[in-house]
Amino acid sequence: MHKNDYGYVPNTENLPGIPARVTAVHKMRYEIVCEHGVTHARLKTKEYYVDTQDFPTTGDFVMIHYIDNGDSQIIATLPRRTFFARRAPGPVPRDQAVAANFDYVFIMQSLNMDFNPKRLERYLTLAWQSGATPVILLTKADLVEDYGDFLTQVERIAAGVHTHVVSARTGFGLQGLSAYLQPGKTVVFLGSSGVGKSSLVNALAGEEIMAVSGIRENDSKGRHTTTHRQLIRLKGGALIIDTPGMRELGMWDVSEGIGEAFADVEKYLGKCRFSDCRHISEPGCAIKAAIAAGELDASRWNSYQKLKKEAVGRDEMMRRKNEWAKGVAKLSKQRKKEIW
């Protein structure tokens, strides 16, 4: 298997070992692909539990010590071009990457009762923050006769972002995705359960490679079919990261993404009469004036405030994380002295 089949990123740091890409994560055991083919690996203890390398995730490029008849050792995580991160569960605040090194984010919303403009705003913010290019896919086009109103709603939220209406069942609109699905390019799917991620993977692959479950008729919601993040290589050479639970991604760090997703809001910031304007009842407020004039939708302003508030605690969390890391390092040094 040629290394470029999986979009190999050069080892510019000249680290030892051979390159590999993580295709799936199963707790602390990793499925990887390298020049020897598909195999499994585990983290080398010192590099990851003492030297605190970034824990690999699906899509990461890593360096490994290859072992022929057993699990190889992952010794380093190479720098990421793009990635999604969320706050990891547990008492200690830290980033947890959930997918890495992708070129496009397919933000999927279905053309049924599950269509949700507020969720789309959140997904766009996360997509822009990741560093990749967002593309909106309105799925299940076979369920509606006229999708014009849906497109109008998307345009209000995501002006300038390419939007495609598709149906995995009939094949409608799939040809329009070929520009993104080029050899060596990686696309991550972002969408809630029941939106049709697995069905679309199967349609693009031309074969049943992902299990598909139905949706509940009463609310158009589905159950998670994908149980872990997985990188899949299509016959044409494009790579897809299909993901479960992406609906649960929180606003961990969106300092850049929110500016891209809410450019229509941020263009009014800094234009108020008073520099400390709270945008509530102060005279000369540019935000309030824009809403009153119909230039800015009040719901967009409300969404912007909500997402900013959700993300504002990150600096404090990172401070606590750094204090915890310093404490661990200090304790490690003390134990080494005791041993010697």
C-alpha positions in Angstrom: 0.0 0.0 0.0 1.5 3.3 -1.1 1.8 5.9 1.7 0.1 8.6 -0.5 -3.0 6.5 -0.7 -3.9 7.9 2.7 -2.9 11.5 2.1 0.5 11.1 3.8 2.0 14.2 5.4 5.8 14.4 5.4 7.7 13.9 8.6 9.3 17.4 8.6 10.6 16.9 12.2 12.8 14.0 11.1 11.5 11.8 13.9 12.5 8.1 14.1 10.2 5.3 12.9 7.9 5.0 9.9 4.8 7.0 9.1 1.3 5.8 9.6 -2.2 7.2 9.7 -4.8 6.4 12.3 -8.0 5.0 10.7 -9.9 4.2 13.9 -9.6 4.4 17.7 -10.9 1.6 19.9 -10.3 2.8 23.5 -6.5 2.7 23.8 -5.9 0.4 20.8 -5.5 2.1 17.4 -6.2 0.8 13.9 -3.5 2.3 11.6 -2.4 2.0 8.0 1.3 2.2 6.9 3.6 0.9 4.2 3.0 -2.6 5.6 -0.8 -2.4 5.3 -3.5 -2.2 7.9 -2.4 -3.2 11.4 -2.9 -2.2 15.0 -0.8 -0.2 17.5 -0.7 1.1 21.1 0.9 4.2 22.6 4.4 4.0 23.8 4.1 4.9 27.5 7.0 7.4 28.0 6.2 9.5 24.9 2.5 9.8 25.8 2.1 9.5 29.5 5.4 11.2 30.6 6.3 13.5 27.8 2.6 14.3 27.1 2.4 14.0 23.3 -1.0 14.7 21.8 -3.1 11.6 22.0 -3.8 10.4 18.4 -7.3 10.5 17.0 -8.8 9.3 13.7 -7.1 11.0 10.8 -3.9 11.7 12.7 -0.5 11.0 11.1 1.8 9.3 13.5 5.3 7.8 13.7 5.5 4.2 14.7 7.9 1.4 15.7 6.6 -1.3 13.4 6.1 -4.8 15.0 5.4 -7.6 12.5 3.6 -10.1 14.7 1.9 -7.9 17.3 0.8 -4.4 18.0 3.2 -1.7 16.8 4.2 1.2 19.0 3.0 4.8 18.3 5.9 7.0 19.3 4.8 10.5 18.1 1.8 12.4 16.8 2.7 14.6 13.8 1.5 18.3 13.7 -2.1 18.6 12.6 -3.3 20.7 9.7 -6.9 20.8 10.8 -8.8 19.2 13.7 -12.0 19.2 15.7 -11.6 19.4 19.5 -14.0 19.2 22.4 -13.6 19.4 26.1 -12.7 15.9 27.3 -14.9 14.3 29.9 -13.5 14.2 33.5 -12.6 16.7 36.2 -9.4 17.9 34.5 -10.1 20.4 31.6 -8.2 19.4 28.5 -8.7 19.4 24.7 -9.8 16.1 23.1 -9.3 15.9 19.4 -12.1 14.0 17.7 -10.9 14.1 14.0 -7.8 15.5 12.4 -6.2 16.4 9.1 -9.2 16.8 6.9 -9.7 19.2 4.0 -13.5 19.6 3.9 -16.3 19.4 6.5 -19.6 18.1 5.0 -22.1 19.7 7.3 -25.2 17.6 6.9 -28.8 18.6 7.6 -31.8 16.5 6.4 -34.7 17.9 4.5 -37.3 16.7 7.0 -38.3 17.5 10.6 -34.7 17.3 11.8 -33.7 20.4 9.8 -32.4 22.8 12.5 -30.9 26.3 11.6 -29.5 26.8 15.2 -27.6 23.5 14.9 -26.4 24.6 11.5 -24.9 27.8 13.0 -23.1 25.7 15.6 -21.7 23.3 13.0 -20.5 26.2 10.8 -18.7 27.7 13.8 -17.0 24.4 14.6 -16.1 23.8 10.9 -14.5 27.2 10.4 -12.6 26.8 13.7 -11.2 23.5 12.5 -9.3 25.2 9.7 -11.0 23.2 7.0 -13.5 24.4 4.4 -17.2 23.9 5.3 -19.6 22.5 2.7 -23.3 22.2 3.5 -25.2 19.1 2.4 -29.0 19.1 2.5 -29.8 15.4 2.5 -32.8 13.2 1.8 -34.0 15.4 -1.1 -36.3 12.6 -2.1 -38.5 13.5 0.9 -39.6 16.9 -0.3 -41.1 18.3 -3.5 -39.7 21.8 -3.1 -36.5 22.6 -1.1 -36.4 26.3 -2.0 -37.4 27.5 1.5 -34.6 25.3 3.0 -32.0 26.9 0.7 -33.3 30.4 1.7 -32.8 29.6 5.4 -29.3 28.3 4.7 -28.4 31.4 2.7 -29.3 33.6 5.7 -27.0 31.6 8.0 -24.2 30.7 5.6 -23.8 33.2 2.8 -21.0 32.2 0.5 -20.7 28.6 1.7 -21.3 26.0 -1.0 -24.5 24.2 -0.5 -25.6 20.9 -2.2 -29.0 19.2 -2.1 -28.5 15.5 -2.4 -30.3 12.1 -2.0 -28.3 9.0 -1.1 -31.4 6.9 -2.0 -31.9 8.2 -5.6 -28.3 9.5 -6.3 -29.7 13.0 -6.9 -26.9 15.7 -6.6 -24.1 13.3 -5.7 -22.2 14.1 -8.9 -21.8 17.7 -7.5 -19.6 16.3 -4.7 -16.9 15.0 -7.0 -14.9 18.3 -6.8 -14.2 17.6 -3.1 -13.7 13.8 -3.3 -10.4 13.9 -5.0 -7.6 11.3 -4.4 -5.7 12.0 -1.1 -8.3 14.6 0.1 -10.1 13.9 3.4 -13.7 14.8 4.2 -15.2 14.7 7.7 -19.0 14.2 8.0 -20.6 16.4 10.7 -24.3 15.8 11.5 -26.7 14.4 14.0 -28.1 10.9 14.1 -30.6 10.1 11.4 -29.2 12.7 9.0 -28.0 10.0 6.6 -24.2 10.0 7.1 -23.8 6.2 6.7 -26.2 6.1 3.7 -24.2 8.8 2.0 -20.9 6.9 2.6 -22.4 3.8 1.0 -23.8 5.8 -1.9 -20.4 7.4 -2.6 -18.6 4.2 -2.1 -20.9 2.3 -4.4 -21.2 -0.6 -1.9 -22.6 -1.3 1.5 -19.6 -0.6 3.8 -21.6 1.1 6.7 -24.6 -0.2 8.6 -27.7 1.9 8.1 -30.6 2.3 10.6 -34.0 3.8 10.0 -35.5 6.9 11.5 -38.5 7.3 13.8 -41.5 8.4 11.9 -42.9 10.6 14.7 -40.0 13.0 15.0 -37.6 12.1 12.0 -34.8 11.4 14.4 -32.5 8.4 14.1 -30.2 6.3 16.2 -26.4 6.5 15.9 -25.3 3.8 13.4 -21.6 4.6 13.5 -20.2 3.6 16.9 -16.7 5.0 16.5 -14.8 7.5 14.4 -13.5 5.7 11.3 -11.5 6.8 8.3 -12.6 5.1 5.0 -10.9 5.2 1.7 -13.1 5.2 -1.4 -12.2 3.4 -4.6 -11.4 6.8 -6.2 -8.8 7.6 -3.6 -10.8 10.1 -1.5 -10.9 9.6 2.3 -14.0 10.0 4.5 -14.1 10.3 8.3 -17.5 9.1 9.5 -18.3 10.1 13.0 -20.7 9.3 15.8 -21.8 11.8 18.5 -20.6 14.9 16.7 -23.8 16.5 17.8 -22.3 16.6 21.3 -19.3 18.8 20.3 -19.2 21.8 22.6 -18.0 25.3 22.0 -14.5 24.6 23.4 -12.4 27.1 21.4 -14.2 29.0 18.6 -12.3 32.3 18.8 -11.7 32.2 15.0 -14.6 30.1 13.9 -17.3 32.3 15.4 -15.9 35.3 13.5 -16.2 33.4 10.2 -19.7 31.9 11.0 -21.1 35.2 12.3 -19.3 37.8 10.0 -22.7 39.4 9.5 -22.9 40.1 13.2 -19.3 41.0 13.9 -19.1 43.7 11.3 -21.2 45.9 13.6 -19.0 45.3 16.7 -16.8 48.3 17.5 -19.1 50.8 15.8 -21.2 51.7 18.8 -21.0 55.2 20.3 -19.5 53.9 23.5 -16.6 51.5 23.5 -18.0 49.6 26.5 -21.5 49.2 25.0 -23.3 46.2 26.3 -25.8 46.3 23.4 -28.8 46.4 25.7 -30.2 49.9 26.1 -27.2 52.2 25.5 -27.7 55.1 23.0 -25.8 54.8 19.8 -25.7 51.0 19.8 -24.8 49.8 16.3 -26.2 46.3 17.0 -29.6 47.6 18.1 -29.7 50.0 15.2 -28.9 47.3 12.7 -31.7 45.1 14.1 -34.2 47.9 14.1 -33.3 48.7 10.5 -33.8 45.1 9.4 -30.1 44.8 8.5 -29.4 42.2 11.1 -31.7 39.4 12.2 -32.3 39.5 16.0 -32.1 35.6 16.1 -28.5 35.8 14.6 -27.5 38.2 17.4 -29.0 36.0 20.0 -27.2 32.9 18.6 -23.9 34.8 18.5 -24.3 35.8 22.2 -25.2 32.3 23.2 -22.2 30.6 21.5 -19.8 33.3 22.8 -21.0 32.7 26.3 -20.6 29.0 26.0 -17.0 29.4 24.9 -16.0 32.1 27.3 -14.9 29.8 30.0 -12.1 28.2 28.0 -9.4 30.5 29.3 -10.2 29.6 32.9 -10.3 25.9 32.0 -6.9 26.1 30.3 -5.4 27.9 33.3 -6.6 25.0 35.5 -5.2 22.5 33.0 -1.8 24.2 33.0 -1.7 24.2 36.8 -2.6 20.5 36.8 0.1 19.7 34.3 2.7 21.6 36.3 1.6 19.6 39.4 2.0 16.3 37.6 5.5 17.3 36.3 6.6 18.3 39.8 5.3 15.1 41.3 7.1 13.0 38.6 10.4 14.7 39.3 10.0 14.0 43.0 9.3 10.4 42.4 12.4 10.1 40.2 14.6 11.5 42.9 13.1 9.0 45.4 13.8 6.1 43.1 17.4 7.2 42.5 
